[in-house]
Amino acid sequence: MEKLDESSQKLLASFPILLAISSTIFLYHDGLIPTEIGLIPIFAAMSIRLLATEFEIPFNNEIQILLIFFTLTHNLLFSFFTDFNFLLILGIFLGVIILLTIQRNGDTNTISILFGILCGTQSMKLSLIDNGWSLPIPSESLDILYLNWIKFLSAPVLGAIIFISIRILVSSIPETTDESE
């Protein structure tokens, strides 16, 4: 990106953002289709990645990791519950490619991964409804077996998030010294 002039860099950085916004608008016309829902977070992660080269974005790696794991979890679960599709496989492939370029270390990245998995699992409630991602949400049209699967898959992830958050909180408390001696 250093060889391009400034206007070309801004145009290149804004392209995935425009792609994410336009895909959201076009997909939302008749309700978001669950097989295409995984591509929107991937476009947003690419946008954040390109904008981070131009601007200083706080927590850009964590946001990208959350969006990628949301896509990976949603697409994998949707393909297990229904059937495989080209767009599902494309979302998984793009997510893995972007994930390989992100440096992951530390507890904040672990929490981002777990939140992405939790959001992807919970998004299955909207994806398995007959109308897709449209409003209002008819909760009675979702099979009770799917709801139970979503609960049983989400519970350990939520427990891990709470455990790691408590560990971060406890480790951030400074050690007190005994001044009475």
C-alpha positions as CSV (number, residue, x, y, z in Angstrom):
1,M,0.0,0.0,0.0
2,E,3.0,2.3,0.3
3,K,3.4,2.5,-3.5
4,L,-0.1,3.9,-4.1
5,D,-0.9,7.5,-3.8
6,E,-3.1,8.8,-0.9
7,S,-6.4,8.9,-2.9
8,S,-5.9,5.3,-4.2
9,Q,-5.2,4.1,-0.7
10,K,-8.4,5.7,0.6
11,L,-10.4,4.2,-2.3
12,L,-8.9,0.8,-1.7
13,A,-9.6,1.0,2.1
14,S,-13.2,2.1,1.5
15,F,-14.0,-0.7,-1.0
16,P,-14.8,-3.5,1.5
17,I,-16.8,-1.0,3.6
18,L,-18.9,-0.2,0.5
19,L,-19.2,-3.9,-0.3
20,A,-20.4,-4.7,3.2
21,I,-22.9,-1.9,3.2
22,S,-24.2,-2.6,-0.3
23,S,-24.5,-6.3,0.4
24,T,-26.4,-5.6,3.6
25,I,-28.8,-3.3,1.7
26,F,-29.4,-5.8,-1.2
27,L,-29.7,-8.8,1.1
28,Y,-32.1,-7.1,3.5
29,H,-34.6,-6.3,0.7
30,D,-36.4,-9.7,1.3
31,G,-34.8,-10.5,4.6
32,L,-31.3,-11.7,5.1
33,I,-30.7,-15.1,3.7
34,P,-28.9,-17.3,6.3
35,T,-26.4,-18.7,3.8
36,E,-25.2,-15.2,2.9
37,I,-25.1,-13.8,6.5
38,G,-21.6,-15.0,7.0
39,L,-20.2,-12.9,4.2
40,I,-21.2,-9.6,5.8
41,P,-18.9,-10.0,8.9
42,I,-16.1,-11.1,6.6
43,F,-16.4,-8.0,4.5
44,A,-16.5,-5.9,7.7
45,A,-13.3,-7.7,9.0
46,M,-11.6,-6.9,5.7
47,S,-12.7,-3.3,6.0
48,I,-11.3,-3.0,9.5
49,R,-8.1,-4.6,8.4
50,L,-7.6,-2.1,5.5
51,L,-8.7,0.8,7.6
52,A,-6.3,-0.1,10.4
53,T,-3.4,0.5,7.9
54,E,-4.7,4.0,7.4
55,F,-6.1,5.0,10.8
56,E,-5.5,3.9,14.3
57,I,-8.4,1.7,15.3
58,P,-8.5,0.5,18.9
59,F,-9.0,-3.3,19.4
60,N,-8.9,-3.9,15.6
61,N,-7.5,-7.4,16.0
62,E,-10.1,-8.3,18.6
63,I,-13.0,-7.0,16.5
64,Q,-11.7,-8.9,13.4
65,I,-11.3,-12.1,15.4
66,L,-14.8,-11.7,16.8
67,L,-16.3,-11.2,13.3
68,I,-14.3,-14.1,11.8
69,F,-15.3,-16.6,14.6
70,F,-18.9,-15.4,14.3
71,T,-18.8,-16.3,10.6
72,L,-16.9,-19.6,11.1
73,T,-19.3,-20.8,13.8
74,H,-22.5,-19.7,12.0
75,N,-21.5,-21.2,8.7
76,L,-20.3,-24.5,10.3
77,L,-23.5,-24.9,12.4
78,F,-25.8,-23.8,9.6
79,S,-24.2,-26.4,7.3
80,F,-24.5,-29.1,9.9
81,F,-28.2,-28.3,10.6
82,T,-29.2,-27.8,7.0
83,D,-26.9,-28.5,4.1
84,F,-23.6,-27.3,2.6
85,N,-23.7,-24.4,0.2
86,F,-21.1,-22.6,-1.9
87,L,-21.5,-19.4,0.1
88,L,-21.1,-21.2,3.4
89,I,-17.8,-22.7,2.2
90,L,-16.7,-19.4,0.7
91,G,-17.3,-17.6,4.1
92,I,-15.4,-20.3,5.9
93,F,-12.5,-20.2,3.4
94,L,-12.2,-16.4,3.6
95,G,-12.5,-16.4,7.4
96,V,-9.6,-18.9,7.7
97,I,-7.5,-16.9,5.2
98,I,-8.0,-13.6,7.2
99,L,-7.5,-15.4,10.5
100,L,-4.1,-16.7,9.4
101,T,-2.9,-13.1,9.0
102,I,-4.0,-11.9,12.4
103,Q,-1.6,-12.4,15.4
104,R,-3.5,-14.0,18.2
105,N,-2.2,-14.0,21.8
106,G,-3.4,-13.0,25.2
107,D,-6.6,-13.3,27.1
108,T,-8.4,-10.5,25.2
109,N,-8.1,-12.4,22.0
110,T,-9.4,-15.5,23.7
111,I,-12.4,-13.6,24.9
112,S,-12.9,-12.3,21.4
113,I,-12.8,-15.8,20.0
114,L,-15.3,-17.0,22.6
115,F,-17.7,-14.1,22.0
116,G,-17.5,-14.8,18.3
117,I,-18.4,-18.4,18.9
118,L,-21.2,-17.4,21.2
119,C,-22.6,-14.9,18.8
120,G,-22.4,-17.3,15.9
121,T,-24.1,-20.0,17.9
122,Q,-26.9,-17.6,19.0
123,S,-27.4,-16.4,15.5
124,M,-28.5,-19.8,14.6
125,K,-31.9,-18.9,16.2
126,L,-32.4,-16.4,13.5
127,S,-31.0,-18.5,10.7
128,L,-33.2,-21.6,11.4
129,I,-36.4,-19.6,11.4
130,D,-38.5,-20.1,8.2
131,N,-38.4,-16.4,7.3
132,G,-34.7,-16.0,7.8
133,W,-33.3,-12.9,9.3
134,S,-36.4,-10.8,9.0
135,L,-38.4,-8.9,11.6
136,P,-40.5,-9.5,13.6
137,I,-39.0,-12.7,14.9
138,P,-41.5,-15.5,15.2
139,S,-40.1,-17.6,18.0
140,E,-42.8,-20.4,17.8
141,S,-41.6,-21.4,14.3
142,L,-38.3,-22.7,15.5
143,D,-38.1,-26.4,16.4
144,I,-37.5,-27.1,20.1
145,L,-34.6,-29.5,19.2
146,Y,-32.7,-26.7,17.5
147,L,-33.2,-24.5,20.5
148,N,-31.9,-27.2,22.8
149,W,-28.8,-27.7,20.6
150,I,-28.2,-23.9,20.6
151,K,-28.5,-23.8,24.4
152,F,-26.2,-26.8,25.0
153,L,-23.6,-25.5,22.6
154,S,-23.7,-22.0,24.1
155,A,-23.5,-22.9,27.8
156,P,-19.8,-24.1,27.9
157,V,-18.7,-21.1,25.8
158,L,-20.5,-18.7,28.2
159,G,-18.9,-20.5,31.1
160,A,-15.4,-20.1,29.6
161,I,-16.0,-16.4,29.0
162,I,-17.0,-15.9,32.6
163,F,-14.0,-17.9,33.8
164,I,-11.5,-16.0,31.7
165,S,-13.0,-12.6,32.6
166,I,-12.7,-13.5,36.3
167,R,-9.1,-14.6,35.8
168,I,-8.3,-11.3,34.0
169,L,-10.0,-9.3,36.8
170,V,-8.2,-11.2,39.6
171,S,-4.8,-10.9,37.9
172,S,-5.2,-7.2,37.4
173,I,-5.6,-6.6,41.1
174,P,-2.2,-5.6,42.4
175,E,-0.6,-7.6,45.1
176,T,-0.9,-5.9,48.5
177,T,2.0,-5.8,50.8
178,D,1.7,-6.2,54.5
179,E,2.7,-2.9,56.0
180,S,2.2,-3.9,59.6
181,E,5.7,-5.5,59.8
